[in-house]
Amino acid sequence: MEDRAKYVLVGLFTFAVIAGAFGFVYWLHATSSANESTSYRVIFSGSVTGLRVGAPVLFNGIRVGEVSDLRLTDNPAEVAATLAVSPKTPVRADTIVSLDYAGLTGIASVSMKGNLASAPALKAKNGEPLTLKAEAATGDMSSAVRETLAKANAVIDANQESLHKAIKNLEIFTDSLARSGDKIDALLTTSTDAMSSVKQLADGLDKRTADITTGVLQVTDSANKQINIVGGDAHRAILHIDAAITDLAKNPSRLLFGGK
C-alpha cells in the first residue's frame, strides 16, 4: 500500500508540474502578445465575405498584424473587426482601411494605407477602443467574377447573330479547304518541281560560268606569252640598231668607202 501511495504522489506531482508549465507558457504568450500589439476596431459596412480570424493585416502592403476578432454590431448592416497591429505602425486618423482579396480564392485580408504624415494621431472616444471606419466594400472576389461572367454573357447575347455568322463562315472555309485538298497538294507538288528546275538551272549556269572563266584565263595566258615573245624580239632588234648607230658614229667613213 505504501508503494502505491508513493506512485500516486509522484504521478500527481508530475501532472501538476506539467500543467504549471503549460499555464506559464500560455500566460507568457498572452502577456507578450498584449504588450507587442495595439488593438484597433474597424467598422465594415456590408459583407466581409472571406475575412477570417487570423487573416493578415497589411499596411502599405507590409504585414503588420492580424485579425483577432470578428463580430456583429447593433447595426445589422455593419461588422466589427478587431485588429492586433504592431505598435510601430503609423496608424493615424486619416488611415484608409479596406478589404483585399487574394486572386480567385476569395481569401480576404485587411489593407491599411497611410495618407498624410501630418495627420493627427488616432484617439479613442468616450472610453471606446481606437476605431477606424473602413471604406465601403466593393464586393468580394466571387461577386466580381459573377459580374464579369454576366457581362460576358450579355455581350455574347447581344452579338449572337454575328457570332453565328462567323462560325458559319469558318465552317464554309474549312469545307472549302477540305474539298480543295487535292488541288492544294498538286500545287505544292508543282511548286516543288519548279524549285527543283530552278536549282538545276542555277547549277548549270554555275558550271558554264566556270567553263567560260577557265577559257578566258587560258586565252589570256596564251596572249601574255605571245606578247612576251614579241617584246623580247623587239628588245633585241632595238639593241642591234643601237649598236649599229654607235658603230656608225665612231667610224662614219664606213658609210662612204665601206670597209670595217
C-alpha positions as CSV (number, residue, x, y, z in Angstrom):
1,M,0.0,0.0,0.0
2,E,2.8,2.4,0.8
3,D,4.4,1.8,-2.6
4,R,1.2,2.5,-4.3
5,A,0.7,5.7,-2.3
6,K,4.2,6.8,-3.3
7,Y,3.5,6.2,-7.0
8,V,0.2,8.2,-6.8
9,L,2.0,11.1,-5.2
10,V,4.8,11.0,-7.8
11,G,2.1,11.0,-10.5
12,L,0.2,13.8,-9.1
13,F,3.3,15.9,-8.7
14,T,4.4,15.2,-12.3
15,F,0.9,16.2,-13.6
16,A,1.0,19.4,-11.5
17,V,4.4,20.3,-12.9
18,I,3.3,19.7,-16.5
19,A,0.1,21.7,-16.0
20,G,2.0,24.5,-14.4
21,A,4.5,24.6,-17.3
22,F,1.7,24.8,-19.8
23,G,-0.1,27.5,-17.8
24,F,3.1,29.5,-17.6
25,V,3.8,29.3,-21.3
26,Y,0.2,30.3,-22.1
27,W,0.4,33.3,-19.7
28,L,3.8,34.4,-21.1
29,H,2.5,34.2,-24.7
30,A,-0.7,36.1,-23.9
31,T,1.3,38.8,-22.0
32,S,3.8,39.2,-24.7
33,S,1.1,39.4,-27.4
34,A,-0.7,42.0,-25.5
35,N,2.4,44.1,-25.0
36,E,3.6,43.7,-28.6
37,S,0.5,44.8,-30.3
38,T,-2.1,47.6,-30.4
39,S,-5.8,46.8,-30.8
40,Y,-7.9,48.7,-33.3
41,R,-11.5,48.3,-34.1
42,V,-12.6,48.6,-37.7
43,I,-16.2,49.0,-38.7
44,F,-17.1,47.5,-42.1
45,S,-20.3,48.4,-43.9
46,G,-21.8,45.4,-45.6
47,S,-20.5,41.9,-46.1
48,V,-16.9,40.8,-45.2
49,T,-17.0,37.5,-47.1
50,G,-13.7,35.7,-47.0
51,L,-12.4,37.5,-43.9
52,R,-11.4,35.2,-41.0
53,V,-9.9,35.4,-37.6
54,G,-6.1,35.2,-38.1
55,A,-6.3,36.9,-41.5
56,P,-3.3,39.2,-42.2
57,V,-3.4,43.0,-41.7
58,L,-1.2,44.9,-44.2
59,F,0.0,48.4,-44.1
60,N,1.1,49.7,-47.5
61,G,1.5,46.0,-48.5
62,I,3.6,45.0,-45.4
63,R,2.2,42.6,-42.9
64,V,1.9,44.4,-39.5
65,G,-0.6,42.2,-37.6
66,E,-3.7,40.0,-37.9
67,V,-7.4,39.9,-37.3
68,S,-8.0,38.9,-33.7
69,D,-11.8,39.0,-33.6
70,L,-14.9,39.4,-35.8
71,R,-18.4,40.1,-34.5
72,L,-21.7,41.8,-35.5
73,T,-22.7,45.2,-34.1
74,D,-26.1,46.7,-33.1
75,N,-26.3,47.9,-36.7
76,P,-27.3,44.9,-38.8
77,A,-25.5,46.5,-41.8
78,E,-22.1,46.6,-40.1
79,V,-19.4,44.2,-39.0
80,A,-16.8,45.0,-36.4
81,A,-13.3,43.5,-36.7
82,T,-10.6,43.8,-34.0
83,L,-7.1,44.1,-35.3
84,A,-3.9,43.3,-33.4
85,V,-1.3,45.6,-35.0
86,S,2.3,46.3,-34.3
87,P,2.6,49.5,-32.1
88,K,5.2,50.9,-34.5
89,T,2.6,51.0,-37.4
90,P,1.9,54.7,-38.2
91,V,-1.9,54.4,-37.9
92,R,-3.4,57.9,-38.0
93,A,-6.8,59.5,-38.1
94,D,-6.8,59.5,-41.9
95,T,-5.6,56.0,-42.4
96,I,-7.6,54.2,-45.2
97,V,-8.9,50.7,-44.4
98,S,-10.3,48.3,-46.9
99,L,-10.6,44.6,-47.8
100,D,-8.3,43.0,-50.3
101,Y,-8.8,39.6,-52.0
102,A,-6.1,37.2,-53.0
103,G,-6.6,36.1,-56.6
104,L,-9.6,34.0,-57.3
105,T,-9.5,32.1,-53.9
106,G,-11.8,34.7,-52.2
107,I,-9.5,34.8,-49.1
108,A,-9.6,38.4,-47.7
109,S,-7.1,40.5,-45.8
110,V,-7.3,43.9,-44.2
111,S,-5.4,46.6,-46.1
112,M,-4.4,49.8,-44.3
113,K,-2.9,52.7,-46.3
114,G,-1.2,55.8,-45.0
115,N,-2.1,59.2,-46.2
116,L,-0.6,62.4,-44.8
117,A,2.4,62.3,-42.4
118,S,1.0,65.5,-40.8
119,A,-2.4,63.9,-40.0
120,P,-3.2,63.7,-36.2
121,A,-2.8,60.5,-34.3
122,L,-5.9,58.3,-33.8
123,K,-7.6,58.9,-30.5
124,A,-10.1,56.8,-28.6
125,K,-13.5,58.4,-27.9
126,N,-15.5,58.0,-24.7
127,G,-13.5,55.0,-23.4
128,E,-14.0,53.1,-26.7
129,P,-11.1,51.3,-28.4
130,L,-9.3,53.0,-31.2
131,T,-11.8,52.9,-34.1
132,L,-11.4,53.3,-37.8
133,K,-14.1,53.3,-40.5
134,A,-13.5,51.1,-43.5
135,E,-14.2,52.1,-47.0
136,A,-17.4,50.9,-48.5
137,A,-17.0,47.4,-49.7
138,T,-16.9,46.9,-53.5
139,G,-17.8,43.3,-53.3
140,D,-15.8,40.1,-52.8
141,M,-13.9,38.2,-55.5
142,S,-16.7,35.8,-56.2
143,S,-19.1,38.7,-56.8
144,A,-16.6,40.3,-59.1
145,V,-16.3,37.0,-61.0
146,R,-20.0,36.6,-61.3
147,E,-20.4,40.2,-62.5
148,T,-17.7,39.6,-65.2
149,L,-19.4,36.4,-66.4
150,A,-22.7,38.2,-66.5
151,K,-21.2,41.0,-68.6
152,A,-19.6,38.4,-70.9
153,N,-22.9,36.6,-71.3
154,A,-24.6,39.9,-72.1
155,V,-22.0,40.6,-74.8
156,I,-22.5,37.1,-76.3
157,D,-26.3,37.5,-76.3
158,A,-26.0,40.9,-78.0
159,N,-23.7,39.6,-80.7
160,Q,-25.2,36.1,-81.1
161,E,-26.2,36.6,-84.7
162,S,-22.7,37.9,-85.7
163,L,-21.0,35.1,-83.8
164,H,-23.3,32.6,-85.6
165,K,-22.3,34.0,-89.0
166,A,-18.6,34.0,-88.1
167,I,-18.8,30.3,-87.0
168,K,-20.8,29.5,-90.2
169,N,-18.2,31.3,-92.4
170,L,-15.5,29.4,-90.6
171,E,-17.2,26.1,-91.4
172,I,-17.6,27.1,-95.0
173,F,-13.9,28.0,-95.2
174,T,-12.8,24.7,-93.7
175,D,-15.1,22.8,-96.0
176,S,-13.6,24.6,-99.0
177,L,-10.1,23.7,-97.8
178,A,-11.2,20.0,-97.4
179,R,-12.7,19.9,-101.0
180,S,-9.6,21.6,-102.4
181,G,-7.1,19.3,-100.7
182,D,-6.1,17.5,-103.9
183,K,-5.6,20.8,-105.7
184,I,-3.5,22.2,-102.9
185,D,-1.4,19.0,-102.9
186,A,-0.9,19.3,-106.7
187,L,0.0,23.0,-106.3
188,L,2.6,22.1,-103.7
189,T,4.0,19.4,-105.9
190,T,4.2,21.7,-108.8
191,S,5.9,24.3,-106.7
192,T,8.4,21.7,-105.5
193,D,9.2,20.7,-109.1
194,A,9.6,24.3,-110.2
195,M,12.0,24.9,-107.3
196,S,14.0,21.8,-108.4
197,S,14.1,23.1,-112.0
198,V,15.4,26.5,-110.9
199,K,18.0,24.8,-108.8
200,Q,19.2,22.6,-111.7
201,L,19.3,25.7,-113.9
202,A,21.4,27.6,-111.4
203,D,23.8,24.6,-111.1
204,G,24.1,24.6,-115.0
205,L,24.8,28.3,-115.0
206,D,27.4,27.9,-112.4
207,K,29.1,25.2,-114.4
208,R,29.0,27.2,-117.6
209,T,30.3,30.2,-115.9
210,A,33.2,28.2,-114.6
211,D,34.0,26.8,-118.1
212,I,33.9,30.3,-119.6
213,T,36.2,31.6,-116.9
214,T,38.6,28.8,-117.5
215,G,38.7,29.5,-121.3
216,V,39.2,33.2,-120.7
217,L,42.1,32.5,-118.4
218,Q,43.7,30.2,-120.9
219,V,43.3,32.7,-123.7
220,T,44.7,35.4,-121.5
221,D,47.7,33.3,-120.6
222,S,48.5,32.4,-124.2
223,A,48.2,36.1,-125.2
224,N,50.6,37.1,-122.4
225,K,53.1,34.5,-123.6
226,Q,52.9,35.8,-127.3
227,I,53.3,39.4,-126.0
228,N,56.3,38.4,-124.0
229,I,57.9,36.8,-127.1
230,V,57.2,39.8,-129.4
231,G,58.5,42.1,-126.7
232,G,61.7,40.1,-126.4
233,D,62.3,40.2,-130.2
234,A,61.6,43.9,-130.3
235,H,64.1,44.5,-127.5
236,R,66.8,42.5,-129.3
237,A,66.2,44.4,-132.5
238,I,66.5,47.7,-130.7
239,L,69.8,46.6,-129.2
240,H,71.2,45.7,-132.7
241,I,70.0,49.1,-134.1
242,D,71.6,50.9,-131.1
243,A,74.9,49.0,-131.6
244,A,74.9,49.9,-135.4
245,I,74.3,53.6,-134.7
246,T,77.0,53.6,-132.1
247,D,79.5,52.0,-134.5
248,L,78.5,54.4,-137.3
249,A,79.1,57.4,-135.1
250,K,82.6,56.1,-134.3
251,N,83.5,55.5,-137.9
252,P,81.3,57.4,-140.4
253,S,83.7,56.8,-143.3
254,R,82.4,53.3,-143.5
255,L,79.1,54.6,-144.9
256,L,81.1,56.3,-147.8
257,F,84.0,54.0,-148.5
258,G,82.9,50.7,-147.0
259,G,85.3,48.6,-145.1
260,K,85.5,47.8,-141.5
